[in-house]
Amino acid sequence: MAIRFLYPCYFDASLTRAGGRRVAKSLAVSAPNMAMISRAAKVCGIPVLAEERDAHHPAQWHKSGGRIQVEYAGSKEALLTKVAQKLGGK
């Protein structure tokens, strides 16, 4: 199992890919937060190891959005897609 970090900006529909969004626009949501992401990961059966509220994504260094630390064996893209599908209620 690998340790992965999930930032809210990865799932933010208002951002571009260059601005930090990592999922398809169709899977992105408006104003995602750490609680939403943590809950979605848990629903997917992904162990949440830690929530860091003061962490900054490098592309969003001026914003404190926090990050979620999870344990996942697959690829990062598979993880992001799986969590994004639960965020959007799909």
N, C-alpha and C positions, 0 to 999 in steps of 0.2 A: 504494500500500500504506500502511496506517495502522499505527501502533505501538499495541499493546494490552497491557494488564497483566492477568495471571491470578493471583489469590490463592487459596491452598488453601481458604479459607472458602467460596468460590463453589461448591465441590463437596462440602462436608461435610454428610453425612446427619444429623448430630446437631444442626445449626443450623436455625433457622426462616428464612424469607425476610427477616424484619426483623433477624435476627441476622447476616445477610451471605450466606446461601446464594442463588445466582442460577440454579441449574438445578432442574428438577423433582425431587421426592423420589425418583422411580423411577430417575433417572440419577445421583443423588448416591451417594457412597461413604463408608465409615467411615474416619476419620482420614487424609484425603488429605495428601500432602506435596509439596514442590517437585519432588523427583525423579520421583514418579509423574506429575505434571502435565507436566513437561518431556518425559518419555518418551512420553506420550500425544500431545503436540503434534507431536513428531518423527515418530511413526508416521502421523499425519494429513498429513504433508508440510508442516507449518507451521514456518517458520524461527524458532528460538529465538535471540534476540539477546543476552539477559543473564539471569542469575539473581541476585537480590538477597536475600541471606539475612536481612538486618537490617530489611527493609521491614515496615511495619505497615499493615493495611487500616484505614481510619478507623473502621469499626464494631467492629473488634477491636484497638483501639489499645493495649490492655494485653498483647496476645500478639504475639510475633515469629514470624509464620508464613512470612515471606518473600513474594516474588512473582517471577513469570516474565514477562519482556518478550518479546513475539512480534510478528511482522509479518504482518498479515492484511488482505485487501482487503474482505471482507464485513462484515456487521454483527457487533456484539459478541455478540448472542444466538446467531447462527449459529455463531460460534467456540466459545462455551461449550458448546453442544449437541454439536458435533463432538468436542471434547476429552472431554466427559463420557461420550460413548458408548464411547470407547476406554478410559477409566478403568475403567468397569464391565465391560469385556470383551465388549461387545455389538457 
